[in-house]
Amino acid sequence: MSLPWLAAIQNTTSAALTMLSPVRVAVGCALVGKPNLERAAYLQAWPLGAVPLAVLATAAALLLVWH
C-alpha cells in the first residue's frame, strides 16, 4: 500500500467522522425540528464512522507490517 492511498483513506475517514461530531448532529436535528432525535441518529449512523475507521486501522497496520 502506498502512502498516497493511506492519505486518501485517512481523509475519507476524517470526513466520515466529522459528520458524526456531536455539534453537527445536534445542529442537523435542530434544523429538522427534532432536537430529541440525536440518540436515534447516532444509533443509525455509527457505521458511517466505524467502517472507514476500521479500513484506516487495517491499512495502517498493513503498512507497518510491510515496511
PDBQT receptor file of N, H, CA, C and O in Angstrom, charges set to zero:
ATOM      1  N   MET A   1       0.853  -1.173   0.000  1.00  0.00    +0.000 N 
ATOM      2  CA  MET A   1       0.000   0.000   0.000  1.00  0.00    +0.000 C 
ATOM      3  C   MET A   1       0.898   1.236   0.000  1.00  0.00    +0.000 C 
ATOM      4  O   MET A   1       1.854   1.326   0.770  1.00  0.00    +0.000 OA
ATOM      5  N   SER A   2       0.578   2.161  -0.857  1.00  0.00    +0.000 N 
ATOM      6  H   SER A   2      -0.198   2.088  -1.483  1.00  0.00    +0.000 HD
ATOM      7  CA  SER A   2       1.392   3.369  -0.959  1.00  0.00    +0.000 C 
ATOM      8  C   SER A   2       0.912   4.434   0.028  1.00  0.00    +0.000 C 
ATOM      9  O   SER A   2      -0.224   4.402   0.501  1.00  0.00    +0.000 OA
ATOM     10  N   LEU A   3       1.793   5.361   0.321  1.00  0.00    +0.000 N 
ATOM     11  H   LEU A   3       2.716   5.387  -0.064  1.00  0.00    +0.000 HD
ATOM     12  CA  LEU A   3       1.432   6.437   1.237  1.00  0.00    +0.000 C 
ATOM     13  C   LEU A   3       0.302   7.324   0.706  1.00  0.00    +0.000 C 
ATOM     14  O   LEU A   3      -0.527   7.769   1.500  1.00  0.00    +0.000 OA
ATOM     15  N   PRO A   4       0.230   7.603  -0.611  1.00  0.00    +0.000 N 
ATOM     16  CA  PRO A   4      -0.921   8.379  -1.093  1.00  0.00    +0.000 C 
ATOM     17  C   PRO A   4      -2.261   7.677  -0.842  1.00  0.00    +0.000 C 
ATOM     18  O   PRO A   4      -3.259   8.336  -0.551  1.00  0.00    +0.000 OA
ATOM     19  N   TRP A   5      -2.288   6.356  -0.953  1.00  0.00    +0.000 N 
ATOM     20  H   TRP A   5      -1.477   5.820  -1.190  1.00  0.00    +0.000 HD
ATOM     21  CA  TRP A   5      -3.528   5.635  -0.661  1.00  0.00    +0.000 C 
ATOM     22  C   TRP A   5      -3.882   5.734   0.818  1.00  0.00    +0.000 C 
ATOM     23  O   TRP A   5      -5.048   5.906   1.173  1.00  0.00    +0.000 OA
ATOM     24  N   LEU A   6      -2.883   5.626   1.671  1.00  0.00    +0.000 N 
ATOM     25  H   LEU A   6      -1.935   5.487   1.382  1.00  0.00    +0.000 HD
ATOM     26  CA  LEU A   6      -3.128   5.756   3.104  1.00  0.00    +0.000 C 
ATOM     27  C   LEU A   6      -3.639   7.158   3.435  1.00  0.00    +0.000 C 
ATOM     28  O   LEU A   6      -4.530   7.316   4.269  1.00  0.00    +0.000 OA
ATOM     29  N   ALA A   7      -3.080   8.162   2.788  1.00  0.00    +0.000 N 
ATOM     30  H   ALA A   7      -2.356   8.034   2.110  1.00  0.00    +0.000 HD
ATOM     31  CA  ALA A   7      -3.551   9.536   2.992  1.00  0.00    +0.000 C 
ATOM     32  C   ALA A   7      -4.993   9.695   2.517  1.00  0.00    +0.000 C 
ATOM     33  O   ALA A   7      -5.786  10.385   3.158  1.00  0.00    +0.000 OA
ATOM     34  N   ALA A   8      -5.330   9.066   1.412  1.00  0.00    +0.000 N 
ATOM     35  H   ALA A   8      -4.685   8.506   0.892  1.00  0.00    +0.000 HD
ATOM     36  CA  ALA A   8      -6.703   9.138   0.911  1.00  0.00    +0.000 C 
ATOM     37  C   ALA A   8      -7.678   8.457   1.866  1.00  0.00    +0.000 C 
ATOM     38  O   ALA A   8      -8.777   8.959   2.099  1.00  0.00    +0.000 OA
ATOM     39  N   ILE A   9      -7.279   7.324   2.412  1.00  0.00    +0.000 N 
ATOM     40  H   ILE A   9      -6.386   6.915   2.222  1.00  0.00    +0.000 HD
ATOM     41  CA  ILE A   9      -8.136   6.626   3.375  1.00  0.00    +0.000 C 
ATOM     42  C   ILE A   9      -8.296   7.475   4.638  1.00  0.00    +0.000 C 
ATOM     43  O   ILE A   9      -9.389   7.555   5.199  1.00  0.00    +0.000 OA
ATOM     44  N   GLN A  10      -7.210   8.107   5.084  1.00  0.00    +0.000 N 
ATOM     45  H   GLN A  10      -6.322   8.042   4.628  1.00  0.00    +0.000 HD
ATOM     46  CA  GLN A  10      -7.278   8.957   6.269  1.00  0.00    +0.000 C 
ATOM     47  C   GLN A  10      -8.204  10.139   6.022  1.00  0.00    +0.000 C 
ATOM     48  O   GLN A  10      -8.975  10.513   6.906  1.00  0.00    +0.000 OA
ATOM     49  N   ASN A  11      -8.142  10.729   4.842  1.00  0.00    +0.000 N 
ATOM     50  H   ASN A  11      -7.516  10.426   4.124  1.00  0.00    +0.000 HD
ATOM     51  CA  ASN A  11      -9.002  11.859   4.513  1.00  0.00    +0.000 C 
ATOM     52  C   ASN A  11     -10.472  11.441   4.486  1.00  0.00    +0.000 C 
ATOM     53  O   ASN A  11     -11.332  12.173   4.977  1.00  0.00    +0.000 OA
ATOM     54  N   THR A  12     -10.759  10.294   3.927  1.00  0.00    +0.000 N 
ATOM     55  H   THR A  12     -10.060   9.700   3.529  1.00  0.00    +0.000 HD
ATOM     56  CA  THR A  12     -12.124   9.783   3.892  1.00  0.00    +0.000 C 
ATOM     57  C   THR A  12     -12.634   9.486   5.295  1.00  0.00    +0.000 C 
ATOM     58  O   THR A  12     -13.782   9.785   5.625  1.00  0.00    +0.000 OA
ATOM     59  N   THR A  13     -11.778   8.898   6.114  1.00  0.00    +0.000 N 
ATOM     60  H   THR A  13     -10.845   8.656   5.846  1.00  0.00    +0.000 HD
ATOM     61  CA  THR A  13     -12.171   8.586   7.489  1.00  0.00    +0.000 C 
ATOM     62  C   THR A  13     -12.458   9.851   8.277  1.00  0.00    +0.000 C 
ATOM     63  O   THR A  13     -13.449   9.916   9.005  1.00  0.00    +0.000 OA
ATOM     64  N   SER A  14     -11.611  10.848   8.140  1.00  0.00    +0.000 N 
ATOM     65  H   SER A  14     -10.807  10.795   7.548  1.00  0.00    +0.000 HD
ATOM     66  CA  SER A  14     -11.846  12.083   8.885  1.00  0.00    +0.000 C 
ATOM     67  C   SER A  14     -13.113  12.781   8.427  1.00  0.00    +0.000 C 
ATOM     68  O   SER A  14     -13.827  13.361   9.245  1.00  0.00    +0.000 OA
ATOM     69  N   ALA A  15     -13.408  12.737   7.133  1.00  0.00    +0.000 N 
ATOM     70  H   ALA A  15     -12.829  12.265   6.467  1.00  0.00    +0.000 HD
ATOM     71  CA  ALA A  15     -14.660  13.322   6.647  1.00  0.00    +0.000 C 
ATOM     72  C   ALA A  15     -15.868  12.574   7.202  1.00  0.00    +0.000 C 
ATOM     73  O   ALA A  15     -16.876  13.186   7.555  1.00  0.00    +0.000 OA
ATOM     74  N   ALA A  16     -15.763  11.257   7.275  1.00  0.00    +0.000 N 
ATOM     75  H   ALA A  16     -14.945  10.760   6.987  1.00  0.00    +0.000 HD
ATOM     76  CA  ALA A  16     -16.870  10.465   7.816  1.00  0.00    +0.000 C 
ATOM     77  C   ALA A  16     -17.066  10.734   9.298  1.00  0.00    +0.000 C 
ATOM     78  O   ALA A  16     -18.200  10.832   9.768  1.00  0.00    +0.000 OA
ATOM     79  N   LEU A  17     -15.969  10.856  10.037  1.00  0.00    +0.000 N 
ATOM     80  H   LEU A  17     -15.048  10.776   9.655  1.00  0.00    +0.000 HD
ATOM     81  CA  LEU A  17     -16.085  11.074  11.475  1.00  0.00    +0.000 C 
ATOM     82  C   LEU A  17     -16.535  12.493  11.811  1.00  0.00    +0.000 C 
ATOM     83  O   LEU A  17     -17.196  12.703  12.829  1.00  0.00    +0.000 OA
ATOM     84  N   THR A  18     -16.188  13.470  10.973  1.00  0.00    +0.000 N 
ATOM     85  H   THR A  18     -15.651  13.300  10.146  1.00  0.00    +0.000 HD
ATOM     86  CA  THR A  18     -16.641  14.834  11.250  1.00  0.00    +0.000 C 
ATOM     87  C   THR A  18     -18.160  14.953  11.081  1.00  0.00    +0.000 C 
ATOM     88  O   THR A  18     -18.793  15.798  11.714  1.00  0.00    +0.000 OA
ATOM     89  N   MET A  19     -18.740  14.104  10.224  1.00  0.00    +0.000 N 
ATOM     90  H   MET A  19     -18.226  13.418   9.710  1.00  0.00    +0.000 HD
ATOM     91  CA  MET A  19     -20.206  14.099  10.098  1.00  0.00    +0.000 C 
ATOM     92  C   MET A  19     -20.870  13.684  11.394  1.00  0.00    +0.000 C 
ATOM     93  O   MET A  19     -22.003  14.078  11.672  1.00  0.00    +0.000 OA
ATOM     94  N   LEU A  20     -20.164  12.885  12.192  1.00  0.00    +0.000 N 
ATOM     95  H   LEU A  20     -19.244  12.565  11.966  1.00  0.00    +0.000 HD
ATOM     96  CA  LEU A  20     -20.735  12.355  13.424  1.00  0.00    +0.000 C 
ATOM     97  C   LEU A  20     -20.353  13.170  14.657  1.00  0.00    +0.000 C 
ATOM     98  O   LEU A  20     -20.578  12.727  15.784  1.00  0.00    +0.000 OA
ATOM     99  N   SER A  21     -19.781  14.348  14.457  1.00  0.00    +0.000 N 
ATOM    100  H   SER A  21     -19.598  14.707  13.542  1.00  0.00    +0.000 HD
ATOM    101  CA  SER A  21     -19.427  15.153  15.628  1.00  0.00    +0.000 C 
ATOM    102  C   SER A  21     -20.710  15.587  16.334  1.00  0.00    +0.000 C 
ATOM    103  O   SER A  21     -21.716  15.856  15.678  1.00  0.00    +0.000 OA
ATOM    104  N   PRO A  22     -20.680  15.658  17.657  1.00  0.00    +0.000 N 
ATOM    105  CA  PRO A  22     -21.896  15.994  18.408  1.00  0.00    +0.000 C 
ATOM    106  C   PRO A  22     -22.535  17.315  17.992  1.00  0.00    +0.000 C 
ATOM    107  O   PRO A  22     -23.760  17.427  17.939  1.00  0.00    +0.000 OA
ATOM    108  N   VAL A  23     -21.708  18.312  17.699  1.00  0.00    +0.000 N 
ATOM    109  H   VAL A  23     -20.713  18.221  17.742  1.00  0.00    +0.000 HD
ATOM    110  CA  VAL A  23     -22.273  19.608  17.311  1.00  0.00    +0.000 C 
ATOM    111  C   VAL A  23     -23.002  19.502  15.974  1.00  0.00    +0.000 C 
ATOM    112  O   VAL A  23     -24.089  20.057  15.821  1.00  0.00    +0.000 OA
ATOM    113  N   ARG A  24     -22.428  18.809  15.021  1.00  0.00    +0.000 N 
ATOM    114  H   ARG A  24     -21.544  18.357  15.145  1.00  0.00    +0.000 HD
ATOM    115  CA  ARG A  24     -23.083  18.678  13.707  1.00  0.00    +0.000 C 
ATOM    116  C   ARG A  24     -24.390  17.888  13.807  1.00  0.00    +0.000 C 
ATOM    117  O   ARG A  24     -25.387  18.242  13.178  1.00  0.00    +0.000 OA
ATOM    118  N   VAL A  25     -24.375  16.826  14.594  1.00  0.00    +0.000 N 
ATOM    119  H   VAL A  25     -23.565  16.539  15.105  1.00  0.00    +0.000 HD
ATOM    120  CA  VAL A  25     -25.600  16.044  14.760  1.00  0.00    +0.000 C 
ATOM    121  C   VAL A  25     -26.665  16.885  15.455  1.00  0.00    +0.000 C 
ATOM    122  O   VAL A  25     -27.832  16.856  15.064  1.00  0.00    +0.000 OA
ATOM    123  N   ALA A  26     -26.270  17.634  16.485  1.00  0.00    +0.000 N 
ATOM    124  H   ALA A  26     -25.322  17.657  16.803  1.00  0.00    +0.000 HD
ATOM    125  CA  ALA A  26     -27.230  18.484  17.193  1.00  0.00    +0.000 C 
ATOM    126  C   ALA A  26     -27.807  19.557  16.283  1.00  0.00    +0.000 C 
ATOM    127  O   ALA A  26     -29.009  19.818  16.314  1.00  0.00    +0.000 OA
ATOM    128  N   VAL A  27     -26.968  20.174  15.481  1.00  0.00    +0.000 N 
ATOM    129  H   VAL A  27     -25.991  19.962  15.456  1.00  0.00    +0.000 HD
ATOM    130  CA  VAL A  27     -27.449  21.201  14.551  1.00  0.00    +0.000 C 
ATOM    131  C   VAL A  27     -28.363  20.582  13.498  1.00  0.00    +0.000 C 
ATOM    132  O   VAL A  27     -29.399  21.158  13.164  1.00  0.00    +0.000 OA
ATOM    133  N   GLY A  28     -27.999  19.440  12.983  1.00  0.00    +0.000 N 
ATOM    134  H   GLY A  28     -27.157  18.973  13.254  1.00  0.00    +0.000 HD
ATOM    135  CA  GLY A  28     -28.846  18.770  12.000  1.00  0.00    +0.000 C 
ATOM    136  C   GLY A  28     -30.214  18.416  12.557  1.00  0.00    +0.000 C 
ATOM    137  O   GLY A  28     -31.234  18.610  11.896  1.00  0.00    +0.000 OA
ATOM    138  N   CYS A  29     -30.226  17.899  13.770  1.00  0.00    +0.000 N 
ATOM    139  H   CYS A  29     -29.397  17.741  14.306  1.00  0.00    +0.000 HD
ATOM    140  CA  CYS A  29     -31.507  17.560  14.409  1.00  0.00    +0.000 C 
ATOM    141  C   CYS A  29     -32.323  18.816  14.687  1.00  0.00    +0.000 C 
ATOM    142  O   CYS A  29     -33.543  18.813  14.525  1.00  0.00    +0.000 OA
ATOM    143  N   ALA A  30     -31.653  19.893  15.106  1.00  0.00    +0.000 N 
ATOM    144  H   ALA A  30     -30.662  19.896  15.237  1.00  0.00    +0.000 HD
ATOM    145  CA  ALA A  30     -32.367  21.148  15.358  1.00  0.00    +0.000 C 
ATOM    146  C   ALA A  30     -32.931  21.729  14.066  1.00  0.00    +0.000 C 
ATOM    147  O   ALA A  30     -34.019  22.304  14.066  1.00  0.00    +0.000 OA
ATOM    148  N   LEU A  31     -32.201  21.584  12.974  1.00  0.00    +0.000 N 
ATOM    149  H   LEU A  31     -31.317  21.117  12.975  1.00  0.00    +0.000 HD
ATOM    150  CA  LEU A  31     -32.676  22.124  11.698  1.00  0.00    +0.000 C 
ATOM    151  C   LEU A  31     -33.941  21.425  11.202  1.00  0.00    +0.000 C 
ATOM    152  O   LEU A  31     -34.780  22.045  10.549  1.00  0.00    +0.000 OA
ATOM    153  N   VAL A  32     -34.075  20.158  11.508  1.00  0.00    +0.000 N 
ATOM    154  H   VAL A  32     -33.394  19.654  12.038  1.00  0.00    +0.000 HD
ATOM    155  CA  VAL A  32     -35.290  19.454  11.096  1.00  0.00    +0.000 C 
ATOM    156  C   VAL A  32     -36.375  19.536  12.159  1.00  0.00    +0.000 C 
ATOM    157  O   VAL A  32     -37.446  18.949  12.004  1.00  0.00    +0.000 OA
ATOM    158  N   GLY A  33     -36.100  20.269  13.249  1.00  0.00    +0.000 N 
ATOM    159  H   GLY A  33     -35.230  20.746  13.376  1.00  0.00    +0.000 HD
ATOM    160  CA  GLY A  33     -37.103  20.485  14.272  1.00  0.00    +0.000 C 
ATOM    161  C   GLY A  33     -37.288  19.330  15.244  1.00  0.00    +0.000 C 
ATOM    162  O   GLY A  33     -38.328  19.235  15.895  1.00  0.00    +0.000 OA
ATOM    163  N   LYS A  34     -36.300  18.456  15.353  1.00  0.00    +0.000 N 
ATOM    164  H   LYS A  34     -35.455  18.534  14.825  1.00  0.00    +0.000 HD
ATOM    165  CA  LYS A  34     -36.382  17.304  16.257  1.00  0.00    +0.000 C 
ATOM    166  C   LYS A  34     -35.113  17.217  17.103  1.00  0.00    +0.000 C 
ATOM    167  O   LYS A  34     -34.277  16.346  16.865  1.00  0.00    +0.000 OA
ATOM    168  N   PRO A  35     -34.956  18.110  18.090  1.00  0.00    +0.000 N 
ATOM    169  CA  PRO A  35     -33.725  18.088  18.878  1.00  0.00    +0.000 C 
ATOM    170  C   PRO A  35     -33.558  16.824  19.726  1.00  0.00    +0.000 C 
ATOM    171  O   PRO A  35     -32.447  16.514  20.154  1.00  0.00    +0.000 OA
ATOM    172  N   ASN A  36     -34.633  16.101  19.969  1.00  0.00    +0.000 N 
ATOM    173  H   ASN A  36     -35.536  16.353  19.622  1.00  0.00    +0.000 HD
ATOM    174  CA  ASN A  36     -34.526  14.864  20.761  1.00  0.00    +0.000 C 
ATOM    175  C   ASN A  36     -34.195  13.655  19.887  1.00  0.00    +0.000 C 
ATOM    176  O   ASN A  36     -34.255  12.524  20.369  1.00  0.00    +0.000 OA
ATOM    177  N   LEU A  37     -33.856  13.857  18.653  1.00  0.00    +0.000 N 
ATOM    178  H   LEU A  37     -33.807  14.776  18.261  1.00  0.00    +0.000 HD
ATOM    179  CA  LEU A  37     -33.578  12.784  17.709  1.00  0.00    +0.000 C 
ATOM    180  C   LEU A  37     -32.097  12.378  17.695  1.00  0.00    +0.000 C 
ATOM    181  O   LEU A  37     -31.722  11.455  16.972  1.00  0.00    +0.000 OA
ATOM    182  N   GLU A  38     -31.265  13.045  18.473  1.00  0.00    +0.000 N 
ATOM    183  H   GLU A  38     -31.569  13.795  19.060  1.00  0.00    +0.000 HD
ATOM    184  CA  GLU A  38     -29.817  12.810  18.409  1.00  0.00    +0.000 C 
ATOM    185  C   GLU A  38     -29.433  11.362  18.710  1.00  0.00    +0.000 C 
ATOM    186  O   GLU A  38     -28.627  10.771  17.992  1.00  0.00    +0.000 OA
ATOM    187  N   ARG A  39     -30.000  10.799  19.756  1.00  0.00    +0.000 N 
ATOM    188  H   ARG A  39     -30.655  11.280  20.339  1.00  0.00    +0.000 HD
ATOM    189  CA  ARG A  39     -29.652   9.414  20.118  1.00  0.00    +0.000 C 
ATOM    190  C   ARG A  39     -30.020   8.448  18.986  1.00  0.00    +0.000 C 
ATOM    191  O   ARG A  39     -29.237   7.563  18.644  1.00  0.00    +0.000 OA
ATOM    192  N   ALA A  40     -31.197   8.618  18.415  1.00  0.00    +0.000 N 
ATOM    193  H   ALA A  40     -31.834   9.337  18.693  1.00  0.00    +0.000 HD
ATOM    194  CA  ALA A  40     -31.621   7.747  17.307  1.00  0.00    +0.000 C 
ATOM    195  C   ALA A  40     -30.724   7.950  16.087  1.00  0.00    +0.000 C 
ATOM    196  O   ALA A  40     -30.431   6.999  15.362  1.00  0.00    +0.000 OA
ATOM    197  N   ALA A  41     -30.296   9.175  15.865  1.00  0.00    +0.000 N 
ATOM    198  H   ALA A  41     -30.534   9.948  16.453  1.00  0.00    +0.000 HD
ATOM    199  CA  ALA A  41     -29.406   9.447  14.726  1.00  0.00    +0.000 C 
ATOM    200  C   ALA A  41     -28.074   8.720  14.909  1.00  0.00    +0.000 C 
ATOM    201  O   ALA A  41     -27.557   8.118  13.968  1.00  0.00    +0.000 OA
ATOM    202  N   TYR A  42     -27.527   8.776  16.111  1.00  0.00    +0.000 N 
ATOM    203  H   TYR A  42     -27.947   9.265  16.876  1.00  0.00    +0.000 HD
ATOM    204  CA  TYR A  42     -26.267   8.070  16.365  1.00  0.00    +0.000 C 
ATOM    205  C   TYR A  42     -26.430   6.555  16.257  1.00  0.00    +0.000 C 
ATOM    206  O   TYR A  42     -25.538   5.872  15.755  1.00  0.00    +0.000 OA
ATOM    207  N   LEU A  43     -27.536   6.037  16.715  1.00  0.00    +0.000 N 
ATOM    208  H   LEU A  43     -28.261   6.592  17.124  1.00  0.00    +0.000 HD
ATOM    209  CA  LEU A  43     -27.762   4.588  16.626  1.00  0.00    +0.000 C 
ATOM    210  C   LEU A  43     -27.811   4.117  15.179  1.00  0.00    +0.000 C 
ATOM    211  O   LEU A  43     -27.376   3.009  14.868  1.00  0.00    +0.000 OA
ATOM    212  N   GLN A  44     -28.335   4.948  14.306  1.00  0.00    +0.000 N 
ATOM    213  H   GLN A  44     -28.688   5.848  14.559  1.00  0.00    +0.000 HD
ATOM    214  CA  GLN A  44     -28.427   4.579  12.893  1.00  0.00    +0.000 C 
ATOM    215  C   GLN A  44     -27.164   4.909  12.108  1.00  0.00    +0.000 C 
ATOM    216  O   GLN A  44     -26.881   4.267  11.097  1.00  0.00    +0.000 OA
ATOM    217  N   ALA A  45     -26.403   5.905  12.561  1.00  0.00    +0.000 N 
ATOM    218  H   ALA A  45     -26.633   6.427  13.382  1.00  0.00    +0.000 HD
ATOM    219  CA  ALA A  45     -25.301   6.419  11.745  1.00  0.00    +0.000 C 
ATOM    220  C   ALA A  45     -23.924   5.904  12.145  1.00  0.00    +0.000 C 
ATOM    221  O   ALA A  45     -22.948   6.223  11.466  1.00  0.00    +0.000 OA
ATOM    222  N   TRP A  46     -23.802   5.129  13.208  1.00  0.00    +0.000 N 
ATOM    223  H   TRP A  46     -24.595   4.870  13.760  1.00  0.00    +0.000 HD
ATOM    224  CA  TRP A  46     -22.474   4.716  13.649  1.00  0.00    +0.000 C 
ATOM    225  C   TRP A  46     -21.668   3.965  12.594  1.00  0.00    +0.000 C 
ATOM    226  O   TRP A  46     -20.444   4.093  12.586  1.00  0.00    +0.000 OA
ATOM    227  N   PRO A  47     -22.293   3.177  11.690  1.00  0.00    +0.000 N 
ATOM    228  CA  PRO A  47     -21.461   2.518  10.666  1.00  0.00    +0.000 C 
ATOM    229  C   PRO A  47     -20.769   3.502   9.721  1.00  0.00    +0.000 C 
ATOM    230  O   PRO A  47     -19.738   3.176   9.133  1.00  0.00    +0.000 OA
ATOM    231  N   LEU A  48     -21.338   4.715   9.573  1.00  0.00    +0.000 N 
ATOM    232  H   LEU A  48     -22.175   4.980  10.051  1.00  0.00    +0.000 HD
ATOM    233  CA  LEU A  48     -20.701   5.709   8.702  1.00  0.00    +0.000 C 
ATOM    234  C   LEU A  48     -19.319   6.104   9.207  1.00  0.00    +0.000 C 
ATOM    235  O   LEU A  48     -18.464   6.512   8.422  1.00  0.00    +0.000 OA
ATOM    236  N   GLY A  49     -19.099   5.986  10.499  1.00  0.00    +0.000 N 
ATOM    237  H   GLY A  49     -19.794   5.655  11.137  1.00  0.00    +0.000 HD
ATOM    238  CA  GLY A  49     -17.786   6.274  11.045  1.00  0.00    +0.000 C 
ATOM    239  C   GLY A  49     -16.972   5.036  11.338  1.00  0.00    +0.000 C 
ATOM    240  O   GLY A  49     -15.750   5.047  11.193  1.00  0.00    +0.000 OA
ATOM    241  N   ALA A  50     -17.632   3.970  11.747  1.00  0.00    +0.000 N 
ATOM    242  H   ALA A  50     -18.625   3.961  11.865  1.00  0.00    +0.000 HD
ATOM    243  CA  ALA A  50     -16.919   2.759  12.153  1.00  0.00    +0.000 C 
ATOM    244  C   ALA A  50     -16.258   2.041  10.974  1.00  0.00    +0.000 C 
ATOM    245  O   ALA A  50     -15.131   1.562  11.094  1.00  0.00    +0.000 OA
ATOM    246  N   VAL A  51     -16.935   1.965   9.867  1.00  0.00    +0.000 N 
ATOM    247  H   VAL A  51     -17.851   2.354   9.769  1.00  0.00    +0.000 HD
ATOM    248  CA  VAL A  51     -16.383   1.238   8.709  1.00  0.00    +0.000 C 
ATOM    249  C   VAL A  51     -15.123   1.926   8.167  1.00  0.00    +0.000 C 
ATOM    250  O   VAL A  51     -14.100   1.263   7.996  1.00  0.00    +0.000 OA
ATOM    251  N   PRO A  52     -15.170   3.244   7.891  1.00  0.00    +0.000 N 
ATOM    252  CA  PRO A  52     -13.925   3.872   7.421  1.00  0.00    +0.000 C 
ATOM    253  C   PRO A  52     -12.799   3.818   8.452  1.00  0.00    +0.000 C 
ATOM    254  O   PRO A  52     -11.629   3.700   8.086  1.00  0.00    +0.000 OA
ATOM    255  N   LEU A  53     -13.145   3.903   9.737  1.00  0.00    +0.000 N 
ATOM    256  H   LEU A  53     -14.095   3.998  10.034  1.00  0.00    +0.000 HD
ATOM    257  CA  LEU A  53     -12.128   3.818  10.773  1.00  0.00    +0.000 C 
ATOM    258  C   LEU A  53     -11.487   2.431  10.796  1.00  0.00    +0.000 C 
ATOM    259  O   LEU A  53     -10.276   2.316  10.984  1.00  0.00    +0.000 OA
ATOM    260  N   ALA A  54     -12.267   1.400  10.609  1.00  0.00    +0.000 N 
ATOM    261  H   ALA A  54     -13.251   1.493  10.456  1.00  0.00    +0.000 HD
ATOM    262  CA  ALA A  54     -11.728   0.039  10.557  1.00  0.00    +0.000 C 
ATOM    263  C   ALA A  54     -10.828  -0.143   9.334  1.00  0.00    +0.000 C 
ATOM    264  O   ALA A  54      -9.780  -0.784   9.422  1.00  0.00    +0.000 OA
ATOM    265  N   VAL A  55     -11.230   0.413   8.207  1.00  0.00    +0.000 N 
ATOM    266  H   VAL A  55     -12.081   0.933   8.135  1.00  0.00    +0.000 HD
ATOM    267  CA  VAL A  55     -10.404   0.324   6.993  1.00  0.00    +0.000 C 
ATOM    268  C   VAL A  55      -9.086   1.056   7.209  1.00  0.00    +0.000 C 
ATOM    269  O   VAL A  55      -8.029   0.556   6.823  1.00  0.00    +0.000 OA
ATOM    270  N   LEU A  56      -9.140   2.247   7.828  1.00  0.00    +0.000 N 
ATOM    271  H   LEU A  56      -9.998   2.653   8.141  1.00  0.00    +0.000 HD
ATOM    272  CA  LEU A  56      -7.919   3.010   8.093  1.00  0.00    +0.000 C 
ATOM    273  C   LEU A  56      -6.999   2.257   9.041  1.00  0.00    +0.000 C 
ATOM    274  O   LEU A  56      -5.793   2.189   8.803  1.00  0.00    +0.000 OA
ATOM    275  N   ALA A  57      -7.538   1.697  10.098  1.00  0.00    +0.000 N 
ATOM    276  H   ALA A  57      -8.518   1.753  10.292  1.00  0.00    +0.000 HD
ATOM    277  CA  ALA A  57      -6.716   0.953  11.057  1.00  0.00    +0.000 C 
ATOM    278  C   ALA A  57      -6.068  -0.260  10.399  1.00  0.00    +0.000 C 
ATOM    279  O   ALA A  57      -4.897  -0.551  10.643  1.00  0.00    +0.000 OA
ATOM    280  N   THR A  58      -6.823  -0.960   9.573  1.00  0.00    +0.000 N 
ATOM    281  H   THR A  58      -7.774  -0.723   9.375  1.00  0.00    +0.000 HD
ATOM    282  CA  THR A  58      -6.278  -2.127   8.869  1.00  0.00    +0.000 C 
ATOM    283  C   THR A  58      -5.181  -1.709   7.896  1.00  0.00    +0.000 C 
ATOM    284  O   THR A  58      -4.133  -2.351   7.828  1.00  0.00    +0.000 OA
ATOM    285  N   ALA A  59      -5.415  -0.642   7.147  1.00  0.00    +0.000 N 
ATOM    286  H   ALA A  59      -6.266  -0.120   7.202  1.00  0.00    +0.000 HD
ATOM    287  CA  ALA A  59      -4.421  -0.178   6.185  1.00  0.00    +0.000 C 
ATOM    288  C   ALA A  59      -3.147   0.274   6.901  1.00  0.00    +0.000 C 
ATOM    289  O   ALA A  59      -2.044  -0.017   6.440  1.00  0.00    +0.000 OA
ATOM    290  N   ALA A  60      -3.290   0.977   8.015  1.00  0.00    +0.000 N 
ATOM    291  H   ALA A  60      -4.187   1.213   8.389  1.00  0.00    +0.000 HD
ATOM    292  CA  ALA A  60      -2.116   1.425   8.759  1.00  0.00    +0.000 C 
ATOM    293  C   ALA A  60      -1.356   0.235   9.324  1.00  0.00    +0.000 C 
ATOM    294  O   ALA A  60      -0.126   0.220   9.307  1.00  0.00    +0.000 OA
ATOM    295  N   ALA A  61      -2.077  -0.761   9.825  1.00  0.00    +0.000 N 
ATOM    296  H   ALA A  61      -3.077  -0.749   9.839  1.00  0.00    +0.000 HD
ATOM    297  CA  ALA A  61      -1.402  -1.959  10.347  1.00  0.00    +0.000 C 
ATOM    298  C   ALA A  61      -0.657  -2.690   9.238  1.00  0.00    +0.000 C 
ATOM    299  O   ALA A  61       0.473  -3.135   9.442  1.00  0.00    +0.000 OA
ATOM    300  N   LEU A  62      -1.266  -2.817   8.089  1.00  0.00    +0.000 N 
ATOM    301  H   LEU A  62      -2.183  -2.455   7.924  1.00  0.00    +0.000 HD
ATOM    302  CA  LEU A  62      -0.592  -3.472   6.967  1.00  0.00    +0.000 C 
ATOM    303  C   LEU A  62       0.640  -2.687   6.526  1.00  0.00    +0.000 C 
ATOM    304  O   LEU A  62       1.670  -3.271   6.191  1.00  0.00    +0.000 OA
ATOM    305  N   LEU A  63       0.529  -1.378   6.530  1.00  0.00    +0.000 N 
ATOM    306  H   LEU A  63      -0.307  -0.903   6.802  1.00  0.00    +0.000 HD
ATOM    307  CA  LEU A  63       1.668  -0.549   6.135  1.00  0.00    +0.000 C 
ATOM    308  C   LEU A  63       2.808  -0.714   7.126  1.00  0.00    +0.000 C 
ATOM    309  O   LEU A  63       3.971  -0.762   6.725  1.00  0.00    +0.000 OA
ATOM    310  N   LEU A  64       2.499  -0.801   8.402  1.00  0.00    +0.000 N 
ATOM    311  H   LEU A  64       1.554  -0.763   8.728  1.00  0.00    +0.000 HD
ATOM    312  CA  LEU A  64       3.540  -1.008   9.405  1.00  0.00    +0.000 C 
ATOM    313  C   LEU A  64       4.203  -2.387   9.277  1.00  0.00    +0.000 C 
ATOM    314  O   LEU A  64       5.412  -2.517   9.467  1.00  0.00    +0.000 OA
ATOM    315  N   VAL A  65       3.426  -3.391   8.963  1.00  0.00    +0.000 N 
ATOM    316  H   VAL A  65       2.443  -3.286   8.808  1.00  0.00    +0.000 HD
ATOM    317  CA  VAL A  65       3.958  -4.746   8.837  1.00  0.00    +0.000 C 
ATOM    318  C   VAL A  65       4.846  -4.858   7.600  1.00  0.00    +0.000 C 
ATOM    319  O   VAL A  65       5.892  -5.505   7.652  1.00  0.00    +0.000 OA
ATOM    320  N   TRP A  66       4.448  -4.246   6.504  1.00  0.00    +0.000 N 
ATOM    321  H   TRP A  66       3.598  -3.721   6.463  1.00  0.00    +0.000 HD
ATOM    322  CA  TRP A  66       5.191  -4.387   5.254  1.00  0.00    +0.000 C 
ATOM    323  C   TRP A  66       6.430  -3.525   5.201  1.00  0.00    +0.000 C 
ATOM    324  O   TRP A  66       7.333  -3.795   4.409  1.00  0.00    +0.000 OA
ATOM    325  N   HIS A  67       6.496  -2.503   6.017  1.00  0.00    +0.000 N 
ATOM    326  H   HIS A  67       5.762  -2.284   6.660  1.00  0.00    +0.000 HD
ATOM    327  CA  HIS A  67       7.674  -1.609   5.946  1.00  0.00    +0.000 C 
ATOM    328  C   HIS A  67       8.419  -1.750   7.188  1.00  0.00    +0.000 C 
ATOM    329  O   HIS A  67       9.449  -1.101   7.368  1.00  0.00    +0.000 OA
TER     330      HIS A  67
